[in-house]
Amino acid sequence: MTEIITALSDISDRYDALFVDLWGCIHDGIQPFESAVAAMQSYRQAGHGKVIFVTNAPRHRESVSRQLDKIGVARDSYDDIATSGDSARFAMFNGAVGEKVYFIGQPHDLNFFDPLKIVENPTDIQRVDLQQAEGIVCCGPENPLADPDVYRSDFLYAKQKGLKLLCANPDIVVDRGETREWCAGALAKLYTEMGGESLYFGKPHPPIYDLARRRLFALGVSTPDSRILCIGDGVLTDIRGALGEDLDSLFISGGLAAQETATHDHPDPDLLSAYLQKEMVSPSYTIGKLR
């Protein structure tokens, strides 16, 4: 049974590091949540430990950092960033989906193809039409408001050719302000259901947690997993990922599951319990909003 808490400070001294989701926890894609940013600042200023933002953003960490600057997330609220994009980029430049790739995404996602210096002898990636492709790189739908089913005919062709789809963001949906948008994970899910092969690198899959731990170690922190807390609003990504890594977790019920848990300031305990049972997850702690 999850423990409902009222503030991060209730438990923060138990942990040397926080692996914190961004979208839905720290910001809504448009503006930061002031109480969440303040909680990160307080944690760091108290000397409890390090904050690593662990995000399924399909971009490299420098791009995410610039986005955080743009929407007003204070630099002193975190120590480093681990992105699904960086994990997936490492795989792509190591040839996971071949040299000639068909790209699905928006123009701002094109920095996914920026050079990655840590790969020796990287694959010479070329973006081509689907008919010439050896694989697919998916950072998200071109129109995040359109039903993913619009890709069904392309995916049928790709499956018949045996193309692998590299999913740079396993999230199914995300809320941008008050608008719910489809993410790359929805397309990868459709492709898999059609019989294609999708490769995942973000939460809840192991590669991004390995990257987060390496980011932490680079900061001079070597701590047991029992002293790492994962924070997020996605039960399918943040919470299942933490469970898979045997890490404690703090579920933000006022994010994607706000309606199901009747969360305003705090979740309804009975609805929260029913929701977690339905999703078959058991986070260590739950809080309405990160504060």
C-alpha positions as CSV (number, residue, x, y, z in Angstrom):
1,M,0.0,0.0,0.0
2,T,1.3,3.4,-1.0
3,E,1.9,6.0,1.7
4,I,0.3,9.4,1.0
5,I,2.6,12.3,1.9
6,T,2.0,16.1,1.9
7,A,5.5,17.3,1.0
8,L,8.8,15.9,-0.4
9,S,10.5,17.1,2.8
10,D,8.5,14.4,4.7
11,I,10.9,11.8,3.2
12,S,13.7,13.6,1.4
13,D,16.4,13.0,4.1
14,R,16.1,9.3,3.3
15,Y,17.6,9.7,-0.2
16,D,20.9,10.8,-1.7
17,A,19.5,11.3,-5.2
18,L,16.2,12.1,-6.9
19,F,15.4,10.8,-10.4
20,V,12.7,13.3,-11.3
21,D,10.3,13.3,-14.3
22,L,9.9,16.7,-16.0
23,W,6.6,16.9,-17.9
24,G,3.7,16.8,-15.4
25,C,5.9,17.1,-12.4
26,I,8.2,20.1,-12.9
27,H,6.3,21.8,-15.7
28,D,3.3,21.4,-18.0
29,G,5.2,22.1,-21.3
30,I,4.3,25.8,-21.0
31,Q,5.3,27.0,-17.6
32,P,7.0,25.5,-14.5
33,F,5.1,24.4,-11.3
34,E,6.6,26.8,-8.8
35,S,6.1,24.5,-5.8
36,A,7.9,21.7,-7.6
37,V,10.8,23.8,-8.5
38,A,11.0,25.2,-5.0
39,A,11.0,21.6,-3.6
40,M,14.0,20.7,-5.8
41,Q,15.8,23.9,-4.7
42,S,15.2,23.1,-1.0
43,Y,16.3,19.5,-1.4
44,R,19.6,20.6,-3.0
45,Q,20.2,23.6,-0.7
46,A,19.7,21.4,2.4
47,G,22.5,19.2,1.2
48,H,20.4,16.1,1.0
49,G,21.7,15.0,-2.4
50,K,21.6,15.5,-6.2
51,V,18.7,16.0,-8.5
52,I,18.8,14.3,-11.9
53,F,15.9,15.1,-14.3
54,V,15.1,11.9,-16.0
55,T,12.9,12.6,-19.0
56,N,11.4,10.8,-22.0
57,A,12.1,13.8,-24.1
58,P,13.3,12.6,-27.5
59,R,16.2,15.2,-27.6
60,H,19.7,15.5,-26.1
61,R,20.1,17.0,-22.7
62,E,21.5,20.4,-23.9
63,S,18.3,20.9,-25.9
64,V,16.1,20.0,-22.9
65,S,18.2,22.4,-20.7
66,R,17.5,25.2,-23.2
67,Q,13.8,24.4,-23.1
68,L,13.8,24.5,-19.3
69,D,15.6,27.9,-19.4
70,K,13.0,29.2,-21.9
71,I,10.0,28.2,-19.8
72,G,11.6,29.4,-16.6
73,V,12.7,26.3,-14.7
74,A,15.6,27.6,-12.4
75,R,19.0,26.2,-13.1
76,D,19.6,25.7,-9.4
77,S,16.7,23.2,-9.1
78,Y,18.7,20.4,-10.7
79,D,22.2,19.0,-11.2
80,D,22.0,17.1,-14.5
81,I,19.6,15.6,-17.1
82,A,19.2,12.1,-18.5
83,T,17.1,11.9,-21.6
84,S,15.4,9.1,-23.6
85,G,16.8,10.9,-26.6
86,D,20.4,10.5,-25.5
87,S,19.9,6.8,-24.8
88,A,18.2,6.3,-28.2
89,R,20.7,8.5,-30.1
90,F,23.5,6.3,-28.7
91,A,21.8,3.2,-30.1
92,M,21.1,4.9,-33.5
93,F,24.7,6.0,-34.0
94,N,25.7,2.4,-33.1
95,G,23.6,1.2,-36.1
96,A,20.5,-0.2,-34.2
97,V,18.2,0.6,-37.2
98,G,20.8,0.9,-40.0
99,E,22.2,3.8,-41.9
100,K,19.2,4.9,-44.0
101,V,16.4,5.9,-41.7
102,Y,12.9,7.2,-42.1
103,F,12.2,10.0,-39.6
104,I,8.9,10.6,-37.9
105,G,8.7,13.8,-35.9
106,Q,8.4,17.5,-35.9
107,P,11.1,20.0,-37.1
108,H,12.2,20.8,-33.6
109,D,13.1,17.1,-33.1
110,L,15.7,17.2,-35.8
111,N,18.5,17.9,-33.3
112,F,18.1,14.1,-32.5
113,F,20.5,13.7,-35.4
114,D,23.2,16.1,-33.9
115,P,26.6,14.3,-33.8
116,L,27.3,12.2,-30.7
117,K,30.9,12.4,-29.8
118,I,31.1,9.5,-27.3
119,V,30.4,6.9,-30.1
120,E,33.5,5.6,-31.8
121,N,33.1,5.2,-35.6
122,P,29.5,6.2,-35.6
123,T,27.1,5.0,-38.2
124,D,26.7,7.5,-41.1
125,I,23.0,8.2,-40.6
126,Q,21.0,9.4,-43.7
127,R,17.4,10.4,-43.6
128,V,15.5,9.0,-46.5
129,D,11.9,8.2,-47.7
130,L,10.2,5.2,-46.3
131,Q,10.7,3.2,-49.5
132,Q,14.5,3.5,-49.2
133,A,14.7,3.1,-45.4
134,E,16.5,0.4,-43.4
135,G,14.8,1.4,-40.2
136,I,12.5,4.1,-38.6
137,V,13.4,6.7,-36.1
138,C,10.3,8.0,-34.3
139,C,10.5,11.1,-32.0
140,G,6.8,11.6,-32.1
141,P,3.9,12.2,-34.5
142,E,4.1,15.0,-36.9
143,N,0.7,16.2,-35.6
144,P,0.5,15.3,-31.9
145,L,-3.3,15.9,-31.9
146,A,-4.0,13.4,-34.7
147,D,-4.9,9.8,-34.0
148,P,-1.8,7.6,-34.3
149,D,-3.9,5.3,-36.7
150,V,-3.0,7.7,-39.5
151,Y,0.4,5.9,-39.6
152,R,-1.2,2.5,-40.1
153,S,-0.6,2.2,-43.9
154,D,3.1,3.3,-43.5
155,F,3.5,0.9,-40.7
156,L,2.0,-2.0,-42.7
157,Y,4.6,-1.4,-45.4
158,A,7.4,-1.0,-42.9
159,K,6.4,-4.3,-41.1
160,Q,6.4,-6.1,-44.4
161,K,9.9,-4.9,-45.1
162,G,11.0,-6.0,-41.6
163,L,12.0,-2.5,-40.5
164,K,12.7,-1.9,-36.8
165,L,11.3,1.3,-35.2
166,L,13.5,3.1,-32.8
167,C,11.2,4.9,-30.3
168,A,12.9,8.0,-28.8
169,N,10.0,8.6,-26.3
170,P,8.0,5.7,-24.8
171,D,5.3,8.1,-23.4
172,I,1.9,7.4,-24.8
173,V,0.4,10.9,-24.1
174,V,1.5,14.1,-22.4
175,D,-0.5,17.1,-21.2
176,R,0.6,20.4,-22.7
177,G,-1.2,22.9,-20.5
178,E,-4.8,21.7,-20.8
179,T,-4.3,19.9,-24.1
180,R,-3.5,16.1,-24.2
181,E,-1.1,15.2,-27.0
182,W,0.1,11.9,-28.5
183,C,3.8,10.9,-28.1
184,A,6.1,8.5,-29.9
185,G,5.2,5.7,-27.5
186,A,1.7,5.6,-29.0
187,L,3.1,5.1,-32.5
188,A,5.5,2.4,-31.3
189,K,2.7,0.7,-29.5
190,L,0.6,0.6,-32.7
191,Y,3.6,-0.7,-34.7
192,T,4.2,-3.5,-32.2
193,E,0.5,-4.4,-32.2
194,M,0.6,-4.7,-36.0
195,G,3.5,-7.1,-35.7
196,G,6.4,-4.8,-36.1
197,E,9.5,-4.6,-33.9
198,S,9.9,-1.4,-31.7
199,L,13.1,-0.6,-29.7
200,Y,12.6,1.4,-26.5
201,F,15.2,3.4,-24.6
202,G,13.3,5.7,-22.2
203,K,11.3,5.0,-19.1
204,P,10.3,2.3,-18.0
205,H,13.1,0.5,-19.9
206,P,16.6,0.0,-18.4
207,P,18.9,2.1,-20.7
208,I,17.7,5.5,-19.4
209,Y,18.2,4.4,-15.7
210,D,21.7,3.2,-16.6
211,L,22.3,6.7,-18.1
212,A,20.9,8.4,-15.0
213,R,23.2,6.4,-12.7
214,R,26.2,7.3,-14.9
215,R,25.2,11.0,-14.7
216,L,25.0,10.7,-10.9
217,F,28.4,8.9,-10.7
218,A,29.9,11.7,-12.9
219,L,28.8,14.2,-10.1
220,G,30.9,12.2,-7.6
221,V,27.9,10.4,-6.0
222,S,28.1,6.6,-5.4
223,T,25.1,5.5,-3.5
224,P,23.1,2.3,-3.2
225,D,19.8,2.0,-5.0
226,S,18.0,2.1,-1.7
227,R,19.0,5.8,-1.4
228,I,17.6,6.8,-4.9
229,L,14.0,8.0,-5.2
230,C,12.2,8.1,-8.6
231,I,9.5,10.8,-8.9
232,G,6.9,10.9,-11.7
233,D,3.2,11.1,-12.7
234,G,3.2,8.2,-15.2
235,V,2.4,4.8,-13.7
236,L,3.3,3.1,-17.0
237,T,6.7,4.8,-17.3
238,D,7.9,6.4,-14.1
239,I,6.5,4.0,-11.5
240,R,6.8,0.8,-13.5
241,G,10.4,1.8,-14.4
242,A,11.2,2.4,-10.8
243,L,9.7,-1.0,-9.8
244,G,11.7,-2.7,-12.5
245,E,14.9,-1.1,-11.2
246,D,14.0,-1.9,-7.6
247,L,14.0,1.8,-6.7
248,D,11.6,3.6,-4.4
249,S,9.1,5.8,-6.1
250,L,6.9,8.9,-5.4
251,F,3.8,9.0,-7.6
252,I,2.4,12.4,-8.5
253,S,-1.3,11.7,-8.6
254,G,-2.2,15.2,-9.8
255,G,-0.6,14.7,-13.2
256,L,-1.9,12.3,-15.9
257,A,-4.1,10.5,-13.3
258,A,-5.6,13.6,-11.7
259,Q,-9.2,12.8,-12.9
260,E,-9.0,9.1,-12.0
261,T,-7.7,9.9,-8.5
262,A,-9.8,13.0,-8.0
263,T,-6.7,14.9,-7.1
264,H,-7.0,18.6,-6.4
265,D,-4.6,19.3,-3.6
266,H,-4.5,15.7,-2.4
267,P,-5.8,12.4,-4.0
268,D,-8.9,10.7,-2.8
269,P,-7.5,7.6,-0.9
270,D,-10.1,5.2,-2.1
271,L,-9.9,6.3,-5.8
272,L,-6.1,6.3,-5.6
273,S,-6.1,2.7,-4.3
274,A,-8.5,1.6,-7.0
275,Y,-6.5,3.2,-9.7
276,L,-3.2,1.7,-8.5
277,Q,-4.8,-1.7,-8.2
278,K,-6.2,-1.4,-11.8
279,E,-2.7,-0.5,-13.1
280,M,-1.1,-3.2,-11.0
281,V,1.6,-0.9,-9.5
282,S,2.5,0.0,-5.9
283,P,4.6,3.2,-5.6
284,S,6.3,3.7,-2.3
285,Y,4.7,7.1,-1.8
286,T,2.0,9.3,-3.4
287,I,1.5,13.0,-3.3
288,G,-1.0,15.2,-5.1
289,K,1.4,17.8,-6.5
290,L,5.2,17.9,-6.1
291,R,5.9,20.4,-3.4
